[in-house]
Structures are given as C-alpha cells and as structure tokens.
Amino acid sequence: MSAVDNILDRTFGLSAKGVTASSEIRAGITTFLTMAYILFVNPSMLALTGIPFEDALFATAIAAFVGCIVMGLWANLPFALAPGMGLNAYFTFAVVGTVWDEGDGMLGEKVVNVVLPDGNGGTFEAVWHMGAWEVALLAVFLEGLLFLVLSLPQVGARTAMINAIPKDLKIATGAGIGSFLAIIGLREIGVVYPDAATLVNIGPHETWGLDHGALIGLLGLVLITVLMARGIKGAMIWGIMGASVWGWIFEAYDPYNDPTGYGGAGWNCPPGAQGVDPTAPNYSDCMYSSAPDPGSIVSMPTLPEETLFAVFSSETLSAVSDNMDIFLLVLIAFFFVDVFDTAGTLYSVGRQAGYVDADDQLMNSDEAFMSDAAATIVGALAGTSTTTTYIESGAGVEEGGKTGLVAVTVGILMLSGLFLSDLFQAIPTYAGACALVIIGALMMKSVVDINWNDNEMVLPAFLTIVLMPFTYSIADGIAWGVITYVAIKVGTQKTDELNPVMWTIAILMTMFYLGPGNETTFEWLFGLVF
C-alpha cells in the first residue's frame, strides 16, 4: 500500500468499510456525472435575475466544492452537495422575478427602462421592475445560518422540528417542487407558453422542425429518459449536450429567448441576463433567437465581480427593512424546503448505504446537516441560491461508494466547472431545460406515498402540490398547505394533533396573507412599531 493509500485509508476508514481508494474515486466520478448538469443549469437560471453568468458559475462550483469537501472530511459520508433545483427556480422566478408595473411584493426593487416589440411591427417603451437578487441572497445566507444553529447538538432542535411536520405534507412539498420545475422547463423548451384566454397553451407546433428548439428539447427529453432506462451513467448531461450540439449545428431557433417568438410572448430576457448590459435600451441588444456556438471550450476562471459578499451591502440591508414581511416569508420558505429536502435525501441515501440504524438514526447526522448548512452559507456569500444534499448521491452508493472520499472526489470535479464558462453559456435554453422537466418528473413519483385515503390530508397535500406551479411560488404552496391542514384539524376538533411548530407556521403564514384594510398583518404591525 502506497503512502497516499495509507493516508486515505486513515482519513476515511477505507479498510474498515471494505472499499479501496480506486473504487471510492470511481463512485465519486459516477455521482459527479449524474449531477454535473447543475454547473450550467443553475448559472443559466440565476442569470435571469441579473446576476452575471460567470459570477453564478463561480458561486455554484465553490458552494458544491465546499459542501462536498466538508461532508467528506467531517461527516465521512458519500453524499454530494450543490445548489438545489427547485429553490433556485423559486429564487429566480418568485423572489426576484420581473413585472411590468410597480414592484409591489418584491424584495427591493431595480428599475430599468426598455423598448419592446408591440407585436405589430412596432415598439413601445416599458418599465421593468425587478426584485433585488442581493436581498434574496441575504435570505439564503440567514436561512443557512439558522439551519446551522438548529443543527448544533447543543441546541438539539433539528430532529424535533423535522418530526413536527406531517409526513404527507413533506412528501407533497417535494412533489409540488417537481411540478413547479416541470412547468418552468416546458416553458423554457417552448412547449407551453402564456395565453390570455386559457392561461397556458401549447406552442405553435406546426412550425416545429429539426431546427426548432421546442422539437429538439422534446427529443432531448426522450434521449435522457432512454439513457436512464438503459442505466447509462450521466444520462442527464449526455442528453443536454446532445440537444446542444444539435442546436449548434442547425443554428436552431430558440423560442424562449426570441423577442418576436410566439407573438412577443416568447421573450424572457431580464436586464443582465447571460452577461447582457443591464442598460441595453432595445430588445435587439438583449439576446439571440438561435443557439450560439461556444467561442471556446476552456476559459480561465475569475472571481465574482458583483456577487461576492453582496449580502452585506447597505442597499441590501435597507431593502430588507423596507420589505420585512415579505422577507420573513421568503426566509421561512427557503428554510422549510432546505431542512426537509436535506433530511429526506440524507435518510434516503443513508438507508441505501447502510448508514441508518434500526431506530432510524443516521450515522454522523449532526455533521451531515451542519455540512449542508455551511455550504448554503458559503454559496450565499459567493452568489448562489440554497445548497443542499443531492439525491443523485445514490448513484455513487449504487456503484459501491461508502465513505467521504466519494464526496471529496465530487467536490474536486465540481471545480472543473470554473474553467468551462464559455461552453456552459452557449448551452441553449431548451437544452438545459430538459433537466428541469426530467427532475420534476422524478420528484413527482413521490405522490404515491401520500395517504390519499385520509380525507383530512387530501386538500392540504393537493394545494401544496398544485399551488407551486400555478402561483410560481414554493412559499405559497407550503403556506396554504399548512394553513388548510391546521384549519381542518381545528374544524374536526383534533387540535391535540397539532404541535407548536405547526401552530407557529400557520399563524405566521396567515399574518402574511391577511390583515386590516389593504395591509397584511405583518405590514400593519411593522407600521405600528417603526
């Protein structure tokens, strides 16, 4: 045994687990291939908020690297971490978002004057009101800090908190996030688009051809599914790259990023998206309607120019004080999803790896949860949404991975993304969106585990699932699921089944939605105090 093997054996206990360094590294490569898509999907999504693509890529890679290294060296578990799908969509489309009129209901406000097509060959002037991504990052940072504190063994609140939420509501939350991701993905591929009469309609399929992004995206979905069904490692990334190459060769039309596509309804290019100048005066300066070829494959990484430690700016803190009620709701939503997504993933993959005992206790659970929280904190400081443990870690476990060396391997490989910025930016929207639809479909599988025979749970679970895509908000789905659950328990005189955590969440959520006059209770109370 070489000196390196000796060090790895002592650090990770390889011999005790009956594995070798080479087998663990192989398992780590397997896990990386199943989740490498996040290196281009996450920055592409966050870029829609105005965060520079390069900054978001740096933050994504660094958050994943730190999370995996800490998980591997401290918890010695084969679990990989990266910015989570679902929460990045909530961050982008609900917390920051883009609206055409006054920015009521957003965290902070950025105003940009733009010139848009009117659908009749002319243009009109409009004002874009966007939420401040810096404030959203602060919510992620504080959520991670709160998660870290509650995960400390000395506090001991994590287990009680996780057990306080009914199992069916936790399952419904995951399924709802899946449906949320799916509709975003279908919209970005160009299969569905907004319609004034029916709310949502299918795209003009009569125009779909081999050089149309919608058809290429659908074929990408089929390719990924076939590869997954055949057990091919890295099916997601192979499918996305296949769709991208097709688009580059045929210079395919991208319906999502074309200002004239679908009668003007296909344009989704907020100022700052994908490195565009935020002050661009005309839509023609904004984006492309076909997939650009990558200028190069490898590029040198740079430190973030705008996102690094942006959460601590005076403008960010001022925006929080002006929108405290909304900020608290967003913070609760980030925290709720992060905690239960992490718990579900850790225990699911932990059982698969044999690290959960008969009492349903996960080995090194304190270290695992704190590793997750620490990665979220680092990611927020660098410029990305919530970092969480990936269910794709199960691929490495299936390959025989048993120790933290698997996670360390994934973390090191994640750094490779820092050198591929040019390639990742050239991936068409319809290709990257394939990941959203596939992941959404996989997350929806969990609905079969909900007890639909319990009439008291049917409405809360259903609202949790359907309101997330219909309102484009994870927070709204969670809120109304909890509110209706508590209301039904009160109506059936079963308040003894409600714990303090559920009462607290329901009251806080109700205060956000209801209040005197045109104010929420939060706004009214803050007005009295401040």
HUQUIPE-V864438 format. One record per residue. N is the residue number from 0. RES is the residue in one letter. PHI is phi in radians with two decimals (999 if undefined). PSI is psi in whole degrees, -180 to 180 (* if undefined). OMEGA is omega in radians with two decimals (* if undefined). Layout:
N;RES;PHI;PSI;OMEGA
N;RES;PHI;PSI;OMEGA
This chain:
0;M;999;129;-3.10
1;S;-1.28;170;3.13
2;A;-1.09;-39;3.13
3;V;-1.12;-44;3.12
4;D;-1.08;-38;3.11
5;N;-1.10;-44;3.14
6;I;-1.11;-46;3.14
7;L;-1.13;-37;3.13
8;D;-1.13;-43;3.13
9;R;-1.20;-38;-3.08
10;T;-1.24;-43;-3.02
11;F;-1.93;-3;-3.14
12;G;1.13;45;-3.06
13;L;-1.09;-46;-3.10
14;S;-1.09;-40;-3.13
15;A;-1.11;-29;-3.14
16;K;-1.62;-3;3.12
17;G;1.27;32;3.14
18;V;-2.22;170;3.10
19;T;-2.10;166;3.13
20;A;-1.06;-42;-3.11
21;S;-1.14;-39;3.14
22;S;-1.19;-36;3.12
23;E;-1.24;-39;3.10
24;I;-1.14;-40;3.10
25;R;-1.09;-41;3.10
26;A;-1.13;-38;3.11
27;G;-1.12;-40;3.10
28;I;-1.10;-40;3.12
29;T;-1.07;-47;3.11
30;T;-1.06;-43;-3.13
31;F;-1.04;-44;-3.12
32;L;-1.08;-32;-3.12
33;T;-1.36;-18;-3.08
34;M;-2.19;7;-3.12
35;A;-1.13;-20;3.13
36;Y;-0.99;-27;-3.09
37;I;-1.11;-24;-3.11
38;L;-1.16;-24;3.06
39;F;-2.00;-26;3.12
40;V;-1.23;-44;-3.10
41;N;-1.14;-50;3.10
42;P;-1.06;-38;3.13
43;S;-1.09;-39;-3.14
44;M;-1.25;-46;-3.12
45;L;-1.15;-27;3.12
46;A;-1.09;-24;3.12
47;L;-1.19;-15;3.10
48;T;-1.55;-9;-3.06
49;G;1.85;-7;3.06
50;I;-1.20;129;3.11
51;P;-0.99;138;-3.10
52;F;-0.96;-45;-3.10
53;E;-1.09;-38;3.11
54;D;-1.13;-44;-3.13
55;A;-1.17;-37;3.10
56;L;-1.13;-45;3.11
57;F;-1.02;-48;-3.12
58;A;-1.11;-40;3.13
59;T;-1.08;-49;-3.11
60;A;-1.15;-42;-3.11
61;I;-1.20;-42;3.12
62;A;-1.08;-43;3.11
63;A;-1.14;-43;3.14
64;F;-1.06;-51;-3.12
65;V;-1.09;-46;-3.13
66;G;-1.05;-45;-3.13
67;C;-1.17;-42;-3.13
68;I;-1.13;-45;3.14
69;V;-1.14;-43;3.11
70;M;-1.07;-42;-3.09
71;G;-1.26;-46;-3.06
72;L;-1.41;-33;-3.07
73;W;-1.64;-53;-3.12
74;A;-1.48;-19;-3.11
75;N;0.92;47;3.12
76;L;-2.15;149;-3.06
77;P;-1.47;42;-3.07
78;F;-1.85;130;-3.14
79;A;-1.76;149;-3.12
80;L;-2.21;154;3.07
81;A;-2.95;166;3.06
82;P;-0.94;132;-2.97
83;G;-1.43;140;3.00
84;M;-1.26;144;-3.08
85;G;1.79;-61;3.10
86;L;-1.22;-31;3.07
87;N;-1.21;-33;3.08
88;A;-1.22;-41;3.08
89;Y;-1.08;-44;3.10
90;F;-0.98;-46;-3.03
91;T;-1.33;-52;-2.95
92;F;-1.60;-26;-3.09
93;A;-1.83;-48;-3.06
94;V;-1.31;-46;3.11
95;V;-1.60;-67;3.04
96;G;1.09;-177;3.06
97;T;-2.58;129;3.09
98;V;-2.26;165;-3.03
99;W;-1.66;-18;-3.09
100;D;-2.05;-148;-3.09
101;E;-1.05;144;-3.05
102;G;-1.46;42;-3.11
103;D;-1.20;134;3.07
104;G;1.61;7;-3.13
105;M;-1.93;162;3.09
106;L;-1.48;105;-3.10
107;G;1.27;-174;-3.13
108;E;-2.78;133;3.01
109;K;-2.13;130;-3.07
110;V;-2.00;129;3.13
111;V;-2.34;132;3.06
112;N;-1.52;131;-3.11
113;V;-2.36;162;3.05
114;V;-2.01;126;-3.01
115;L;-2.15;158;3.07
116;P;-1.26;143;-3.13
117;D;-1.69;3;3.11
118;G;1.49;-7;-3.13
119;N;-2.08;22;-3.14
120;G;1.59;-7;3.13
121;G;-1.91;-167;3.14
122;T;-2.37;166;3.03
123;F;-2.54;154;3.14
124;E;-1.52;142;3.13
125;A;-2.50;164;3.12
126;V;-2.06;126;3.10
127;W;-1.67;129;3.03
128;H;-1.98;117;-3.13
129;M;-2.06;149;2.99
130;G;-1.22;163;-3.13
131;A;-1.56;116;-3.13
132;W;-1.12;-25;3.11
133;E;-1.08;-38;3.14
134;V;-1.23;-38;3.09
135;A;-1.09;-39;3.09
136;L;-1.13;-36;3.10
137;L;-1.11;-39;3.08
138;A;-1.09;-41;3.10
139;V;-1.12;-44;3.13
140;F;-1.04;-48;-3.12
141;L;-1.19;-35;3.08
142;E;-1.09;-43;3.11
143;G;-1.12;-39;3.11
144;L;-1.12;-43;3.11
145;L;-1.11;-42;3.11
146;F;-1.06;-42;-3.14
147;L;-1.11;-46;-3.12
148;V;-1.12;-45;-3.12
149;L;-1.22;-19;3.12
150;S;-1.51;-10;3.12
151;L;-1.09;135;3.12
152;P;-1.01;-33;-3.13
153;Q;-1.16;-27;3.13
154;V;-1.50;-47;3.04
155;G;1.16;26;-3.07
156;A;-1.65;-15;-3.00
157;R;-1.11;-50;-3.09
158;T;-1.09;-44;3.14
159;A;-1.09;-39;-3.12
160;M;-1.18;-43;-3.14
161;I;-1.10;-41;-3.11
162;N;-1.29;-14;-3.07
163;A;-1.31;-26;-3.11
164;I;-1.55;129;3.12
165;P;-0.95;140;-3.10
166;K;-0.98;-43;-3.09
167;D;-1.13;-34;3.10
168;L;-1.21;-36;3.09
169;K;-1.14;-41;3.11
170;I;-1.14;-43;-3.14
171;A;-1.09;-34;3.11
172;T;-1.08;-45;3.11
173;G;-1.10;-42;3.13
174;A;-1.16;-39;3.11
175;G;-1.10;-41;3.09
176;I;-1.09;-37;3.09
177;G;-1.08;-45;3.12
178;S;-1.17;-34;3.08
179;F;-1.09;-47;3.11
180;L;-1.10;-39;-3.08
181;A;-1.11;-44;-3.10
182;I;-1.24;-33;3.05
183;I;-1.11;-45;-3.14
184;G;-1.09;-45;3.13
185;L;-1.12;-35;3.09
186;R;-1.17;-42;-3.11
187;E;-1.26;-30;3.06
188;I;-1.21;-34;-3.12
189;G;1.86;12;3.14
190;V;-1.32;-40;3.10
191;V;-2.14;157;3.10
192;Y;-2.70;162;-3.10
193;P;-1.11;145;3.13
194;D;-2.46;130;-3.07
195;A;-1.13;-31;-3.08
196;A;-1.48;-43;-3.03
197;T;-1.98;8;-3.09
198;L;1.27;-52;3.13
199;V;-2.36;142;3.13
200;N;-2.52;164;3.10
201;I;-1.39;150;-3.13
202;G;-1.16;167;-3.13
203;P;-1.21;83;-2.99
204;H;-1.15;-18;3.13
205;E;-1.16;-16;3.12
206;T;-1.67;-3;-3.06
207;W;-1.28;128;3.08
208;G;-2.46;-171;-3.11
209;L;-1.22;-11;3.09
210;D;-1.96;24;-3.14
211;H;-2.00;130;-3.06
212;G;-1.02;-34;-3.11
213;A;-1.10;-47;3.14
214;L;-1.18;-42;3.12
215;I;-1.09;-41;3.11
216;G;-1.09;-42;3.11
217;L;-1.11;-42;3.09
218;L;-1.13;-34;3.07
219;G;-1.09;-40;3.09
220;L;-1.08;-44;3.13
221;V;-1.11;-43;-3.13
222;L;-1.07;-46;3.13
223;I;-1.06;-45;-3.12
224;T;-1.11;-43;3.12
225;V;-1.09;-45;3.13
226;L;-1.10;-41;3.10
227;M;-1.12;-43;-3.13
228;A;-1.12;-29;3.13
229;R;-1.57;3;3.07
230;G;1.31;24;-3.14
231;I;-1.34;127;3.12
232;K;-1.20;139;3.13
233;G;1.27;29;-3.09
234;A;-0.99;-39;-3.10
235;M;-1.09;-50;-3.07
236;I;-1.22;-35;3.10
237;W;-1.15;-41;3.12
238;G;-1.15;-43;3.13
239;I;-1.14;-44;-3.14
240;M;-1.18;-35;3.10
241;G;-1.08;-45;3.11
242;A;-1.13;-36;3.14
243;S;-1.15;-47;-3.13
244;V;-1.07;-41;3.09
245;W;-1.02;-46;-3.14
246;G;-1.11;-38;3.13
247;W;-1.16;-41;-3.10
248;I;-1.15;-45;-3.06
249;F;-1.65;5;-3.08
250;E;0.84;54;-2.97
251;A;-1.14;146;3.08
252;Y;-1.22;131;-3.13
253;D;-1.87;99;-3.03
254;P;-1.12;-28;-3.08
255;Y;-1.29;-31;-3.05
256;N;-1.93;26;3.12
257;D;-1.91;119;-3.10
258;P;-1.13;-18;-3.14
259;T;-1.84;-3;-3.09
260;G;-1.23;145;3.09
261;Y;0.93;44;3.10
262;G;1.20;27;-3.14
263;G;1.60;-12;-3.10
264;A;-1.41;-7;-3.09
265;G;-1.55;0;-3.06
266;W;-1.55;121;3.11
267;N;-2.34;70;-3.07
268;C;-2.26;80;3.08
269;P;-1.08;154;3.10
270;P;-0.96;134;3.13
271;G;1.65;-9;-3.07
272;A;-1.13;135;3.07
273;Q;0.89;42;3.04
274;G;1.39;11;-3.13
275;V;-1.34;147;3.11
276;D;-1.07;121;-3.12
277;P;-1.05;-19;-3.11
278;T;-1.69;11;-3.13
279;A;-0.94;122;-3.01
280;P;-1.42;-15;-3.02
281;N;-2.42;145;-3.09
282;Y;-1.04;-27;-3.14
283;S;-1.18;-18;3.10
284;D;-1.51;-4;-2.92
285;C;-1.50;-65;-3.03
286;M;-2.50;-173;-3.08
287;Y;-1.89;160;3.06
288;S;-1.86;2;3.05
289;S;-2.38;162;-3.06
290;A;-1.27;125;3.13
291;P;-1.41;144;3.03
292;D;-1.23;144;3.08
293;P;-1.14;131;3.14
294;G;-1.17;-32;3.11
295;S;-2.74;167;3.14
296;I;-1.63;-46;-3.08
297;V;-1.97;137;3.09
298;S;-2.47;155;-3.13
299;M;-1.36;134;3.14
300;P;-1.27;155;3.08
301;T;-2.32;155;3.08
302;L;-1.20;149;3.12
303;P;-1.01;136;-3.14
304;E;-1.53;-29;-3.02
305;E;-2.11;-31;-2.95
306;T;-1.55;-25;-3.03
307;L;-1.07;117;3.12
308;F;1.06;23;3.13
309;A;-1.16;-18;-3.11
310;V;-1.15;-19;-3.06
311;F;-1.73;7;-3.12
312;S;-1.21;154;-3.13
313;S;-1.12;-34;3.12
314;E;-1.13;-38;3.13
315;T;-1.13;-48;-3.12
316;L;-1.12;-36;3.10
317;S;-1.16;-40;3.13
318;A;-1.13;-34;3.11
319;V;-1.13;-46;-3.12
320;S;-1.10;-28;3.14
321;D;-1.46;-15;-3.08
322;N;-2.35;43;-3.00
323;M;-1.08;-39;-3.11
324;D;-1.11;-46;3.12
325;I;-1.18;-39;-3.14
326;F;-1.04;-42;-3.14
327;L;-1.14;-41;3.12
328;L;-1.10;-45;3.13
329;V;-1.09;-43;3.13
330;L;-1.05;-45;3.12
331;I;-1.09;-43;-3.13
332;A;-1.12;-48;3.10
333;F;-1.00;-47;-3.08
334;F;-1.13;-48;-3.10
335;F;-0.99;-52;-3.08
336;V;-1.17;-42;-3.12
337;D;-1.06;-48;-3.09
338;V;-1.08;-49;-3.03
339;F;-1.40;-28;3.03
340;D;-1.16;-44;3.12
341;T;-1.11;-46;-3.13
342;A;-1.07;-46;-3.13
343;G;-1.09;-42;-3.13
344;T;-1.19;-47;-3.11
345;L;-1.05;-45;-3.10
346;Y;-1.29;-34;3.13
347;S;-1.16;-53;-3.14
348;V;-1.24;-32;3.10
349;G;-1.07;-41;3.09
350;R;-1.13;-41;3.13
351;Q;-1.06;-36;-3.11
352;A;-1.55;-4;-3.14
353;G;1.41;25;-3.10
354;Y;-1.83;10;3.08
355;V;-1.99;125;-3.06
356;D;-1.49;-175;-3.08
357;A;-1.14;-24;3.12
358;D;-1.58;13;3.14
359;D;1.10;34;3.11
360;Q;-1.82;132;-3.14
361;L;-1.55;133;3.09
362;M;-1.06;135;3.12
363;N;0.95;38;-3.08
364;S;-1.14;-38;3.13
365;D;-1.04;-47;-3.14
366;E;-1.12;-37;-3.12
367;A;-1.15;-47;-3.13
368;F;-1.16;-39;3.14
369;M;-1.22;-31;3.05
370;S;-1.10;-43;3.12
371;D;-1.08;-46;-3.13
372;A;-1.13;-41;3.14
373;A;-1.09;-39;3.12
374;A;-1.14;-38;3.09
375;T;-1.10;-43;3.13
376;I;-1.08;-48;-3.14
377;V;-1.10;-43;3.14
378;G;-1.07;-42;3.13
379;A;-1.13;-40;3.12
380;L;-1.14;-32;-3.14
381;A;-1.47;-31;3.09
382;G;2.24;32;3.10
383;T;-2.33;163;3.12
384;S;-1.27;-177;-2.97
385;T;-0.92;132;3.06
386;T;-1.68;138;-3.09
387;T;-2.54;169;3.12
388;T;-1.33;137;-3.02
389;Y;-1.68;134;3.08
390;I;-1.13;-22;3.09
391;E;-1.09;-12;3.06
392;S;-1.01;-24;3.12
393;G;-1.09;-25;3.12
394;A;-1.14;-42;3.10
395;G;-1.20;-36;3.10
396;V;-1.14;-42;3.08
397;E;-1.06;-30;3.13
398;E;-1.38;-3;3.11
399;G;1.88;3;-3.13
400;G;-1.18;135;-3.09
401;K;-2.36;-11;-3.03
402;T;-2.23;177;3.14
403;G;-1.17;-13;3.10
404;L;-1.09;-29;3.08
405;V;-1.07;-49;-3.13
406;A;-1.12;-41;3.13
407;V;-1.08;-41;3.10
408;T;-1.05;-45;3.12
409;V;-1.07;-44;-3.13
410;G;-1.04;-44;3.13
411;I;-1.13;-42;3.13
412;L;-1.15;-32;3.12
413;M;-1.07;-29;3.12
414;L;-1.13;-20;3.13
415;S;-1.06;-27;3.14
416;G;-1.06;-25;-3.14
417;L;-1.12;-23;-3.08
418;F;-1.74;6;-3.05
419;L;-2.12;28;-3.07
420;S;-1.02;-47;-3.10
421;D;-1.07;-42;3.14
422;L;-1.13;-46;-3.08
423;F;-1.13;-37;-3.13
424;Q;-1.18;-23;-3.11
425;A;-1.50;-6;3.14
426;I;-1.22;122;-3.08
427;P;-1.10;154;3.14
428;T;-1.01;-44;-3.08
429;Y;-1.14;-26;3.12
430;A;-1.36;-49;3.12
431;G;-1.10;-31;-3.12
432;A;-1.18;-18;3.08
433;C;-0.98;-38;-3.14
434;A;-1.10;-38;-3.12
435;L;-1.10;-45;-3.10
436;V;-1.18;-45;-3.12
437;I;-1.11;-46;3.13
438;I;-1.11;-40;3.09
439;G;-1.04;-43;3.11
440;A;-1.10;-42;3.14
441;L;-1.14;-39;3.14
442;M;-1.21;-29;3.14
443;M;-1.22;-18;-3.13
444;K;-1.02;-25;-3.04
445;S;-1.25;-12;-3.09
446;V;-1.09;-23;-3.14
447;V;-1.19;-17;-3.13
448;D;-1.54;-4;3.08
449;I;-1.37;139;3.13
450;N;-1.41;86;-3.10
451;W;-1.28;-7;3.07
452;N;-1.42;-11;3.10
453;D;-1.53;104;-3.07
454;N;-1.10;-23;3.12
455;E;-1.33;-17;-3.10
456;M;-1.79;-17;-3.03
457;V;-1.00;-53;-3.09
458;L;-1.17;-48;3.12
459;P;-1.01;-44;-3.14
460;A;-1.16;-42;-3.13
461;F;-1.11;-47;-3.14
462;L;-1.12;-38;3.11
463;T;-1.03;-42;-3.09
464;I;-1.28;-49;-2.98
465;V;-1.43;-27;-3.10
466;L;-1.28;-24;3.13
467;M;-1.09;-51;3.09
468;P;-1.28;-35;-3.07
469;F;-1.27;-27;3.11
470;T;-1.83;-3;-3.06
471;Y;0.97;40;-3.07
472;S;-2.64;119;3.03
473;I;-1.14;-38;-3.10
474;A;-1.06;-43;-3.13
475;D;-1.13;-39;3.10
476;G;-1.09;-47;3.11
477;I;-1.08;-46;-3.06
478;A;-1.03;-51;-3.08
479;W;-1.31;-24;3.00
480;G;-1.13;-46;3.14
481;V;-1.20;-45;-3.11
482;I;-1.05;-47;-3.13
483;T;-1.20;-34;3.10
484;Y;-1.08;-48;-3.14
485;V;-1.15;-42;-3.14
486;A;-1.08;-40;3.13
487;I;-1.18;-40;3.10
488;K;-1.12;-37;3.08
489;V;-1.17;-44;-3.12
490;G;-1.14;-31;3.12
491;T;-1.64;9;3.11
492;Q;0.99;45;3.10
493;K;-2.14;41;-3.12
494;T;-1.15;-18;3.10
495;D;-1.17;-16;3.11
496;E;-1.52;-3;3.13
497;L;-1.68;135;3.13
498;N;-1.79;168;-3.11
499;P;-1.00;-34;-3.14
500;V;-1.12;-45;-3.14
501;M;-1.15;-42;3.09
502;W;-1.03;-46;-3.09
503;T;-1.11;-47;-3.13
504;I;-1.10;-44;-3.12
505;A;-1.09;-42;3.14
506;I;-1.15;-45;3.14
507;L;-1.09;-43;-3.13
508;M;-1.14;-41;3.13
509;T;-1.10;-39;3.11
510;M;-1.09;-30;3.14
511;F;-1.27;-37;-3.04
512;Y;-1.56;-29;-3.04
513;L;-2.07;156;3.11
514;G;3.06;176;-3.13
515;P;-1.28;139;3.09
516;G;1.09;-134;-3.14
517;N;-1.71;14;-3.11
518;E;-1.93;150;2.94
519;T;-1.34;165;3.12
520;T;-1.08;-37;3.09
521;F;-1.03;-49;-3.12
522;E;-1.08;-40;-3.14
523;W;-1.12;-45;3.14
524;L;-1.15;-44;3.13
525;F;-1.14;-32;3.08
526;G;-1.14;-36;3.11
527;L;-1.21;-39;-3.06
528;V;-1.37;-43;-3.02
529;F;-1.89;*;*
